[in-house]
């Protein structure tokens, strides 16, 4: 018989995976699939874990689910978030939540819509959360047991490695784990051994990142700490927008609980709250302050709200903060259901059409991004002499190149032009230009160039004749959702 602690994670896996099977990939997911076709120690924007996991899924499940299918790409994402949730319930039990209240406490955690309503997407945040939960669970053994078990050491080591190889911010996991062990581990020997495990694991995980960056002018690390924050300027309106988005994504009740529970960090009898705040505070200090002077992505801060959601779920499981937890659960689960349904039902299009009429901008509904690219392969195969997709396809953005590559499959000839130093090994050199990486030089062969509704800049090749030959349009609810344009570019001589 399946234990209660496993029933909810299994249900979560099947709901998210089946949902993910039925819709197209986002631009970032298609890009990560493209990276998985060329495994490397690291990549232009992230460490390699997300691409490695897609590559493993393709190798193991590709024969059954297809080498370029949503089912194959999103199998790891559903598995990662479900395994992370199973670790949450396991920790709840170890922290004193009874089996009778375990399901209720778990559904409170599921109400973090900013994570669970979007965790069908295969993105680096999911292996980061999984690594976070591994390290968090192992670290808990160090501070609650006289003699940490072998599994505690293993969970701690694997968690640190997984987190750092998922996102550069995974280093915060190592920092929180080390600080927790120094503060609360029982005995000096446990502190020394725990910190040694963290240090060695972090060093091991950092090695492939350093090797890759050393061969690419440190471009990926510099992008994270410098380039993505270029043009910074103080902006209170941007900061207000950040907090509004966080209130919606995390939930107003969770934000209230977070501020109200902060005082418990300093109470000696509140080990659980102190422990969770040590894991939350580094991320919150970075990602909840940074939007004041530079642009942000809303999901960055979710790794800071995550431990505080665990605190609220644990409190509910222990009979505390009942009313607030129910408010959070009702709000978050309703929002999550709405987000999932909106991927299948064009509620955004209908709402925009009712307010703006026929001139509504489809780009305002982000769920439209999941459409249209499936039209590319049958169209290109229908062109004379291209039934085998022999003509190379080019995109000038990683979003369009990634979507085209995923649509056409791993055996197709698709590349990105131009490419920066950090992207030069991610895409094949197809002999299209004299210098493909810089995007300069005379066009040497005929190509198809692809754009879409968001990235619509036309081709700009030297000494070439480029003509738009087709616009592929996708409708949702009878309303234009997205288009993909195909250009034909031929050398002039």
N, C-alpha and C positions, 0 to 999 in steps of 0.2 A: 504494500500500500504506500502511496506517495505521501510523505509527511506534509503537514500544513505549511511548513516553512518553504516547501518547494512548489506547492500548487500555484501560488500567485505568480512567482517568476516564470513558470512554464506557460501560464495563461498569457502573461505579458509578452513572452517570446512569440507565440503564435499570432497574437493580435497584431503586433508590430511588423512581423515578417510578412504576413499575408497582405497587410496594408501596403507595405513597401513593394511587394511583387506586382501590385496592380497599377503602379504609377511610374512615370519616367524618372530619370536621374536628374538631380540638380547639377548645375555647372561644376561645382567643386567636386562632387562625387565622380562625374565623368573624368575630370582631370586626375583624380586619385587612381581611377582605373587605368588611365593612360600611363601613369607612373608605374603601376604594378606590372606593366608589360616590359619595363626596363628596371629591374630591382637594383637598388644602389644603397650606399651607406647613409645617404640623406638626400634631401631635395631642396629646391629653391626656397620654399616657404615653411617647410616643416621637417621634423625628423621622420624616419622612414616607417614607423610602425603601421600607419594606416595603409600604406601601399603594400607592405609585407603581408598584412592580413588578407587583403584582397587577392594578392598573388597566391597565397595558400588556399583560399577559398576557390579560386579559379582552377588551381591544380587538382584539388580534391573533388570538387563538385561540378566543375565545368562540363564534364561528360554527361552529367545528368541535368543540370540547370541551364547550360549554355555558357559559352565563354564570355559573352557580353550581354548579360541579362540582369535586370533589376533583382531577380531572385538570388542570383549568385553574389552580386555585390553587397546586397543588404542582409545576407545570412549572418555575416560576422557582426554587423551592427546590432541586430536583434539579440544575438547571443551575448554580446558584451554587456548591453544594458541589463539583460535578464540575469546574467551572472553577477553583475554589480548589485542588483536588487536582492538577490539571494544572499550575498554577503552582508547587506544591510540587515536583513532579518536574522541572520546568524549572530550578528553583533548585538541586536536587540535582545536576543535570548541570553547571551553572555552578560549583558548589562542589566539583567533583572526584569525584562518584560515577560510576563507569563504567556503561555501558549494560547490561552483564551483571548488575550488582547493583541496577539501578534498580527492578525489580519487587519484589525483596525488601525494599528500603528503603521503598518505597511501602506495602507491606502492613503494615509496622511502624507507619507513620503512621495507617493505617486502623484500627488497634487502639485508637485513642482513642474508646472506645465512647460516652462522654458527648457527643461531637459527632456522629460518623458514624452511630451507631445511631438517632439522633433527627433527622438532617438531612433527612428527608423532610418535616418540618413547615416551613411557610412562616412563619418568625419573624424578628425583626430581627437575631438573632445571625448568620444566614447572610450577608446583605449586609455585615455588619460584618467577618466573617472574609474575605470576598472582597476588600473594601477593604483589609483588613490585608495580605493577600497581594500585592495590587497595589503598595501602598506599600513593603512589605518587599522585593519584587523590584526595584523601581526604585531604592530606596536602596542595594541591594547593588552596583548598577552604579557608583554614586558613590564607593564605598569600595574598589572593585577595579579600576577602569579609570582610565587617565590622563585620558581625555576622555569623560565620560558621554555616551551616545548620546541621540538624540532620543526613543527609546522609553523610556529610563530617566526622562527628565523627564516624559513622558506618564504612565507607570505611577505615578510618585510623586504627581503632581498628582491623577490620577483616584482613586488609593487613599485619599488624605486626604479628598477630597470624599465619596467613597462611604462611608467609615467614619463621618464625623461626621454625615452625613445618615441613617445607620442607627441609631445609638444615641449617647446623649450621651457614653458612655465612649469613643467613637471619637476624642475629643480626645487620648487616650493614644497613639494611633497617630501623630498629628502630633508629640507630644512625643518618642517613641522614635526616629522618623525624624530629627528635628532633632538630637537628642543623638548619634545614630550618625554623621551627617554632620560634626558639629563635632569628634568624636573621631577619625574615620578617613578622611574625604574627602581626596583627594590635591590639595593646592594650595589656597591661600586663595580663589582665584576660584571653584573648585568648591564650596567651603563657602558662600560668599556666595550663589551662584546657587541651590544646593540649599535653603538656608534661606529664600531669597526665594520659591521655588516653594511650599514648605510653608506659609509665612505667608499668601501670597495665596490658596492653595487652602483653607486653614482659614477665612480671612475670607469667602471666597465661599460656602462650605458653611454658615457660621454665620448668614449674612444672612437666609435664610428662617426660621430658627429664632427669631431675634431679632424679626423682623417679627411672626410669629405670637404669640410670648409677650408682646410689647408691647401687643397687642390683647386679651390674655386674662389681664391682671394677673399676668404672669410665672408662671402657675400650673403649667405643665409643668416648668419649671426648678426651681421651689420644691418640687414634688413629689419630684423626683430627689434634691435635696440636703437636704431637711428632712422632708417629710411621710411618705415611705416608711420613715423611721427614727424616727418618733415613738414615745415610750414606751421609749426605749433604757435598758437596764440590763445591768450586767455579769453574764454567765452562762457558767460553765465547762462546764456540761452541754451547753448549746447549741453551744459551741465544739468539744467532743468530738464531738457529732453531726455537725457540719460536716466534720471531718476523716475520720470514718468514711464519710460519703457521698462525699467527694472520692476516697478510696482506692478505693471501688467504681467510681465513674464514670470516673475517670482511669486507674486501675490501680495496684496496690501497687508494681509494678516501676518504673513511670514516676515515682512519688513518690520512691522510693529513688534512682533515677538523678538526679532533680532536685537532691536534697540533696548527692549525691556529686559532681555536676559543678559545683557552685557555686564550688569553689576554682579551677576553670579560668578563671573570670571575670578573675582577676588575673594570668594568665600571658600574656606578650606574644605567644607563638607560637600561642596558641589563639584566633585571630581569630574563627572560626566560633562557638565557645562564648561568647566575650565579646559578639559581635554579637547572638546569640540571647537571651542573658541581659538585655541592654539592652532588648529588646522584651518580655521576660517580667516583669521585676522590677516595673515600675509597677503592673501589674494584680495581681500576687501580693501586693504590699504593701498594696493597698487591699482586695481581696476575700478574702484569707486572714487578715486581721486584723480587719476589720469585724464578722464574726460573733461576736466576743468580747463586743461590747456592743449589737448590734442584730440583728434577724432577717435572714435571708439567703435567697437562692434558689441552689440548688446550681450552676446553670449559669453564674452570674456569673463564677466563678473559672476556667472552662474557657478563656477567652481568655488567661489566664496560663499554663496548662499547654500550650497549643497550640505556642508556640515551643520549649518543652522537648521536646515530642514530635518536632518537627522535628530537634532536636539528637540525639535517640536514633535516629531513622531515618537521619540523615546518618552518625552513628557506625557504625551497622550496615553502611551502604553502603560505608564506608571500612575495614571489617574490624575494628572495635572494638566493645566491649561486646556481643559476639555472644550469649552465654548470656542476659544480662539482656533483650536485645531480643527473643529468641525467647520468653522467659517472658511478656513484655508482649504480644507478638503472639498467642500462644496464648490467653491470658486475655481480651484485649480483643475478638478476633474471635469467640470463643465467646460472650461476653456480648452482643455486637452481634447475632449470629444469634438468640440467645434473645429479646432485646427485640423484634426484628422479628416473630418467630414468635408471640410472646405477643399481638401485635395481632390476629392471625387465629385463634389457638387459645386458648380461655379457661382457660389453665393457672392463672391467679390465682384465678378463681372455683372451680375444682376444688380447689385447695389450701386455700382458705378454707373451703369446704364440708366438707372432710375434717377440718379442725381445729375448726370452730365449728358444724357441722351446718347445719340449715336457717335458723338465725338469723344467718348470716353477713352482714356489711355490704358490699354491692356497691361502696361508695365506696372501699374499701381497695384495689381493683384499678383503677388509673388507666386501664387500657386500656378499661374499660367506658364511659369518657366519650365514646368515638368512636361510640356507638350511640344509637338512639332518636329523634333529632331528624328523621330521614328519615320518621318516621311522622306528622309534624305536618301537612304539606301535604295529603295525601289525606284526613285526618280533617277539617280545616277546610273543604275543598271539598265534603265530603259533607253539611255542615250546610245546612239549608233557607235559600235566599236568599243563600248565600255561595260559590257555585260559581266566582265570579270573584274571590274573596278581597277583597270590598269592605269588610268589617268590619276596622277597624284592629287591629293586634296590638301589645301593650305588654309589655315586660320591665322589671323594676326594677333589674337588674344588666346590665352590658355583656355578660356571658357569655350570659345567656338571651336578651337582645334580639338579640345578634349571631347566635346559633344559629338563632333564629326567622327573622330576616331572610334568612340564607343558605338556610334550608330552603324559604322561600317565593319567593325570587327578587328581582331588582332592581326589578321593577315593583310589588311589593307595598307595603302601607302598614304599616311597622313602625317603632317608635321606642322610646327609652329614657326612662322617667320614674321618679324625678326625675333632673335633670342638673346637675352642678356647672358652674362657670364654664368650666373647661377642656374640658368635654364639650358645651357648648351648640351648637356648630356641627357636631358630628359626626352628629347625628340630626335628622330633619325635625320641624318643628312641624306636627302634624296637626289642630290645633284641638280637642284632646281636653279640655284644661283651660284655664281662664282664664290660668294661668301654668304652662306645662308644664315650664320649666326648673327651677322650685323644687318641682314636684310638688304645689303647692297650688291650691286652687280647686275649684269644683263640676264634676263630670263632665258634659260637654256632649253626649256621644254614646255609643252602645253600643260596647264594645270586647271583645276577647279578651285575657286576661292569662295569661302563661305562666311556669311555674316548672319546676324539675327537681329531681332527687334531692339535688343539692348546694346549690342556692339555692332553698329551698322556702318563703320568706316569702310569706304570702298578700297579695293586693292591699289597699291602704288608701287608698281614695278618699273624699273628702267627699261626703256626700249621694248615695250610690250603693248599689245592691243588687248584691252579687257572690256568685255561686254556682259551685262547682266542678262542671264538667259532664263531664269525662273525664280518666282517667289512661291514658296511652299507655305500655305496658310493652314493653321489649326484653329478650329472653332470649338467653343465650349458654350453650351446652352444657346446655340445659334448666334453667338457673338464672337468676333475675332479675339482670339486669346494670344496668339504669337505667330510670327512668321520667320522663316529662314530663307535667305536669298543665296542663290548660286550664281557665280560669275565664271565666265570662261576667259582665261588669259592665254594668249599665244605670243611667241616671239615674233618680232617684226622682221627679223632676218636670221 
